[in-house]
Amino acid sequence: MISIDYQSKLPLYEQIAQRFQTLILRGVLPPDSQMPSVRSLAMELSINPNTIQKAYSLLEQQGYIYPVKGRGNFVADSTALAREKRASLLKEIRRLILDGMELGISKGDYIHMVEDLYDRGGLT
């Protein structure tokens, strides 16, 4: 479920948080489902439980999960978060396309890049 890239410059807790964000936004982890316990996930990934706790704290601050005293962490309803993230990404894409147009990047170049990315599954 969660994989870590030890070669990445991104801290482990951010990698863990990002992976859970993706799983939550895609609906793999539905609202109100229980997150893995800090201890069990730390053992599974062979990392310090404080790293997992830091990732969970970040997810809680961002509204992806919520704690229940004595029971653990649960997935929050992410409908609004998904809508906000989508709007933010589309706004960023618009800005990048406009910047590219100023540099002479053609519509065809953009279409080719998008098709290539989707054909490869996002891998470069």
N, C-alpha and C positions, 0 to 999 in steps of 0.2 A: 504493500500500500504506500509506504513512505520510503523513498530512497534518498541517500545523501551522496553528494559529490564532494569528496574530500579535496579535490583539486580546485574547486570553486573558491573565488575570493569572497563570496557571500558567506557570512557567518552561519553556522549550523542551525541556530534557532530561526534565522530568517528563511533558510531553505525549508525547514520543517513547516513553518507558518505558511509559506507560499504554496507548498504542496497541499496542505489542508484547505487553504482558500480555494484552490482549483477543484478539489474534491467536493467541497461544499457548494460552490457555484455551479458545478456540473450536475448536482443532485445525487452524486454517488453517496454522499452522507446526507440523508434527508433531515429536515428540521426535527428537533427534539430527540434525535438519536444520540446515544451516549458516545462520547469520545473515548479512545483508549486511555486507561489510567496512566498517569505520569510514570509510575514505576514500571508498568509492563512495557510501555513504549521505549523507555530508557533501556530496559533489558534487551528488547528486541533489536534495537539499533546499536546497542553496546556503547551508549554515551551517558554522560552524567545526567541524572534526573533534573538538575537545575537548568540544564539547557532546554529540556522539554517544558519545564515550568515557565521559562522565559518565552518560549514560542507560544504557549497557551495564554500567557498574559498579554502578549501582542495580539493574538486572535480575539481575546476578550475586549481589549481596548478598541479594536476595529469593528466589533459588533458581530463577529462570525460565530462566537460561542458564548455560553453563559454558564456560570458555576451554580451548582446546587449543593448547599452545605451538607457534608457528610455523604454525598452520593457521587460527586465528580463533576465533570464538565459535559455540557450538551450542546448540540448544534442549534444555533439560532435560525429563525426564518430569514433567509438571505435574499428574498425577492427584491427588496429595495436596494440592497447592496449590489446585486447583479445588474439592476437597472442603472444605477449610478456608475458602475464600472464600465458598462457598455457605452453609456453616453460619453464618458471621459475618453474611452479609447477611440470612439468615432470622431470626437473633437480633435484628438491628437492626430488621427489619420488625415483629417481635413487640413490641419496645419502643415503636416509633412507634404501633402500633395501640392498645396499652394506654394510652399518653399521650393519644391521640385520643379514646378511650372516656371518659377522665376529663373531657375538654373537651366531650363531648356529640356527637362525630362518629359518625354512624350506620354500621351495617354496609353499608347501601345506598350511602352516600356513598363508602365505601372501594371497594365493588364497581364503582361507576360510574367512579371514578378509574382503577382498574386496567384496566377494559375500554377506557376512553378512551386510556390510555397505549399499550396493546397495539394498538388500532386505528390510532393515529397513528405507530406504530413508535418510540415513545419521544420523539417530537418534541413540544415544547409550543408 
